[in-house]
Amino acid sequence: MKKIEIKTSATVYKDISALSTEDKILMNKAIEARNNAYAPYSKFSVGAALLLENNKIVLGNNQENAAYPSGMCAERVAIWKASSEYPNFKILKLAISASSSVTKVNKPVGPCGACRQSLYEYEFKQNQPFKILFMGEVGEIVKTESLKALLPFSFDSSYL
């Protein structure tokens, strides 16, 4: 038997004021997108903002449906929109923000498992990692250098 050790790292910022100007702008765009989410069932709104290499920012938010699980997460809405509208431009960064109309979300909310796999597909496709920042409604923000920090045993087309 062989045992391996997986190490990952992230930077944690105390709040949005601690971010660089570029990261603040992107996170504020994610918050803007979050505020337009359609989440009447879960009451949990998520916004995502992607910065592309052409300096375009593409927004997405979660879209729910009474026929669960027909809704879609903010991250996948944003990444598919970016791929559809700007297929030849690489993603540089992704910012995510989540809030609830039931309780204050005061800790970072990372992408769900399905979103991590979907996001990794695009990181693999562009053969270049992109930074990911995520937060709740207020408080700390986590920043990783790559999706692999969140999904170390990733699955990609090289297995097919």
N, C-alpha and C positions, 0 to 999 in steps of 0.2 A: 504494500500500500504506500502511496505517495501522498504526502500532505503538502498543499500549496497555501501560501498566505496571500490574500488579496488586500492591497492597500489602496486607499483612495484619499483624496484631499479636497478641501473646499475652504474658501475664505468666508468668514461671517462678519458682516457689517452691522453696527448697532441699529441703524435705521437708514432711511433713504438719504438723509443729509450727509452721510458718510461716503456716498458713492461719488465716482467721477462725474463730471458734467454730462458726458455721453451716456453713461449708465443711468443717471437720473432722468434724462430725457426719455430713454427707452422704457424705464420702469413707469414713468408717468403716463406714457402711451399705453402700457399694459393696464394701468389703473383706469384710464379712459375707456379702454375696450371692456374691462370688467364691468364698468358701470352701465354698459349696454347689453350685458348678457341676458339671455332669456332663461331664467331658472325658477319658474313658478312652483315646481314640485319639490326640489331639494332645498330651495332658498339659499343655495351656495353658488355664488357667482365667481367665475374665473375669467381673467383677461390675459391675453398673450400678445406680445409685440416682438416681431422679428426684424433685426437690422440686416439688410442685404449689402453685398459689396458695392452696389450701385448707389448706396446711401438711402434707398427707399426703406420705409418702415411699413411692414405689413401687419395688420391687426387681426385678431380672432378672439372670439369669446364662446363660452359654452352655450349650446342650444339644446334645450330639453324638449321632450315630447311625452305626452301622456302614455304612449305605447312604449314603455321602457323595453329594451335599451336603445330605442331609436334615436336618441339624442347624440350629441357629439361634443367632445371636449374642446376647450379653447385652443390648446396647443395644436391639435390635428386640424382644426379649422384654419388656423394661421399658416401652418406649414403646407397644407394642400393648396391654399390660396396663393401662397408665394410661388409654389412650383407651377401652378397654373398660369399665373400672370407674369412671372419672371423666371422661366425655366432655365435660363443660362447664367443666372447669378447665384453666387455662393452665399450661404447664410453665415454671418459673422457672430451674431449674438441673439439670444432669446431671453426675454424678460416675462415673468409670470407673476400675477398677483391674484389673490383669492379673498373673498369676504363672504359673510353670511348675514342674512337679515334676521337671524335668530340669536346669534351670539357674536362677540367680537373675536375675529381670528387674529391672534397676536403671536403666532409662530409661523415660520416659513412652510409653505405648501408646495412640495415638489410635484412633478408630473406623475400621473398614475402609470401603472405598468404598461398598459396598451399605448399610451403616449410615448413612454420611453422607447419602446420598440419602434414605433413609427418615426420618432425623431431620429433614432439611430440610423434608420434606413437612409435618411437624407445626409447625415454625417458621413456614412459609408459611401454613398453615391458621389458626394462632392470630394471625397478623399481628403478631407480637411475638417478638423474638429471645430465646433463653435461653442462659445461660452454660454452658460445658462445661469441666469439670476432668478431667484424665486423668493417670494415673501407672502405673508398673509395680508391682512388689511393694514396692520401697523407692526412696528417692531423690526426684529432682525431680518436681514437679507442674506441668503446663501448664494455664493457664486462659485461655479465649477468651471474648469477649463475645457471640459468635454463631456459628452453624454456618457462616455465610458466610465466616468467617475460615479455615475448613477446606475449604470448597467454594465458591470464588469464582465459578465459572461454573456455578451451580446450574440445574437444570431443574425447572420447576414447571408447574402447570396452565394458566398464562397462555400457554403455547406451544401448547396443544391447541385 
